[in-house]
Amino acid sequence: MADGAIVGWFEGRSEIGPRALGHRSLLADPRPASNWRRVNDLKRREAWRPFAPAVLAERAGDWFQGGPATSPHMLFTAQVKGDRLPAITHVDGSARVQTVSHDTGQFRRVIEAFDAATGVPVVMNTSFNGPGEPIVETPADALRFLATTEVDAVYVDGVKVTRRGG
């Protein structure tokens, strides 16, 4: 992601509820404003629709203000501090934040690795599904998504899959 890739993340059991919380997610770098459009285009969504950030819980206060200290289910908004995260910042300066704690599984390790590479403990996180489709449920669904969209890679339980030659 630090080099511009959009990746599908499929880990363990599926989540229940209205949000992608790191088991069935599309992830991208939140820093380039162009990623807002790229991911909306990939999902064939309206260009105005916002995306949410997933942030290491202990670093959330460095990047967001005005929301609860923890928000593991992405239910609350906060104001984004500064202008370094345009791909997840809504027009009013807010974002629907997910704080990611140490017990969140490999999804936490993804954010830690992104932080180590970029100095930013935040990734763009949205549901792993195509236009008008339900959330990816099986590894076969994830691979079909890779084959039929412009996503750069899919990780299925930690195994990276790309198109031939990719």
C-alpha positions in Angstrom: 0.0 0.0 0.0 2.9 2.4 0.7 3.8 2.1 -3.0 0.2 2.8 -4.2 -1.4 -0.6 -4.2 -5.1 -1.2 -3.3 -5.4 -4.6 -1.7 -8.2 -6.9 -0.6 -7.8 -8.3 2.9 -9.5 -11.6 3.8 -8.8 -12.9 7.3 -10.5 -15.6 9.3 -14.2 -15.6 9.9 -16.5 -13.0 8.4 -17.7 -10.1 10.4 -21.3 -9.3 11.2 -22.7 -5.8 11.1 -22.6 -2.7 8.9 -18.8 -2.1 8.7 -15.6 -3.6 7.4 -13.5 -4.1 10.5 -10.4 -5.9 9.1 -11.6 -9.3 8.2 -13.1 -8.5 4.8 -11.6 -5.1 3.8 -10.3 -3.2 0.8 -7.2 -1.3 2.0 -5.3 1.6 0.6 -2.9 4.4 1.5 -5.0 7.3 3.1 -2.4 10.0 2.1 -3.0 10.5 -1.7 -6.2 12.3 -2.4 -6.4 10.3 -5.6 -7.1 7.1 -3.7 -10.6 8.4 -2.8 -11.5 8.3 -6.5 -9.5 5.2 -7.3 -11.2 3.1 -4.7 -14.7 4.5 -5.5 -14.0 3.7 -9.2 -12.9 0.2 -8.3 -16.1 -0.4 -6.3 -18.1 1.6 -9.0 -19.5 3.9 -6.2 -20.5 7.5 -6.4 -17.4 9.7 -6.3 -18.7 11.7 -3.3 -18.9 8.7 -0.9 -16.3 8.8 1.9 -14.0 6.1 3.2 -13.1 5.3 6.8 -9.7 5.2 8.5 -8.4 2.3 10.6 -5.8 3.6 13.1 -3.6 2.0 15.7 -5.7 2.6 18.9 -2.8 4.1 20.9 -2.1 6.6 18.1 -5.6 7.7 17.3 -5.3 10.9 19.3 -2.3 12.0 17.2 -4.5 12.0 14.0 -8.1 12.5 15.1 -9.9 14.7 17.7 -13.4 15.1 19.1 -14.4 11.5 19.0 -14.2 8.8 21.6 -10.8 7.5 22.7 -11.7 4.1 21.3 -14.0 3.1 18.4 -13.4 -0.5 17.4 -16.6 -0.8 15.5 -16.3 2.4 13.4 -19.5 3.9 14.8 -18.3 7.4 15.6 -16.9 10.3 13.7 -14.0 12.6 14.7 -12.3 15.5 13.1 -9.1 14.7 11.1 -6.1 16.7 12.4 -4.2 18.4 9.7 -4.3 17.7 6.0 -2.1 14.6 5.6 -5.0 12.1 5.1 -7.2 13.4 2.3 -8.4 10.0 1.0 -10.3 9.4 4.3 -11.2 13.0 5.1 -14.8 13.9 4.4 -15.7 17.4 3.0 -16.5 18.6 6.6 -13.1 17.5 7.9 -14.5 14.4 9.6 -13.9 10.7 9.4 -15.7 7.6 10.8 -12.7 6.2 12.7 -11.9 2.6 13.6 -9.4 2.2 16.4 -7.4 -1.1 16.1 -6.2 -2.7 19.3 -3.5 -5.3 19.9 -6.1 -8.1 19.9 -7.4 -7.4 16.4 -5.3 -10.2 14.6 -3.2 -9.8 11.5 -5.1 -6.7 10.5 -3.3 -4.9 13.3 0.1 -6.1 11.8 -0.9 -4.7 8.4 -1.3 -1.2 9.9 1.9 -1.6 12.0 3.8 -2.5 8.8 2.3 0.5 6.9 3.3 2.7 9.9 6.8 1.3 9.8 7.1 2.1 6.1 5.5 5.5 6.1 5.3 6.9 9.6 1.5 6.9 9.3 -0.4 4.5 11.6 -3.6 4.8 9.5 -5.0 2.9 6.5 -8.0 3.5 4.3 -10.5 0.7 5.0 -13.7 -0.1 3.2 -15.8 -3.2 2.6 -14.4 -6.0 0.4 -17.1 -6.2 -2.2 -17.8 -5.1 -5.7 -20.7 -3.0 -7.0 -24.0 -4.3 -5.9 -22.5 -7.4 -4.4 -22.5 -8.8 -0.9 -19.3 -8.8 1.1 -16.7 -11.3 0.0 -17.4 -14.5 2.0 -15.1 -17.2 0.7 -11.6 -17.4 -0.7 -13.1 -18.1 -4.1 -15.0 -14.9 -3.8 -11.8 -13.0 -3.0 -10.0 -14.6 -6.0 -13.0 -13.8 -8.3 -12.8 -10.1 -7.1 -9.1 -10.1 -8.0 -9.8 -11.5 -11.5 -12.7 -9.1 -12.3 -11.5 -5.8 -10.8 -8.4 -3.5 -10.8 -7.5 -4.4 -7.2 -3.7 -4.9 -7.1 -3.5 -7.9 -4.8 -5.6 -10.0 -2.5 -4.4 -11.5 0.8 -6.2 -14.6 1.9 -5.3 -15.5 5.5 -1.9 -14.0 5.0 -1.1 -15.4 1.6 -0.6 -12.8 -1.1 -2.3 -13.5 -4.5 -1.7 -11.3 -7.6 -2.5 -11.7 -11.3 0.1 -13.6 -13.3 3.0 -11.3 -13.9 1.8 -9.0 -11.1 
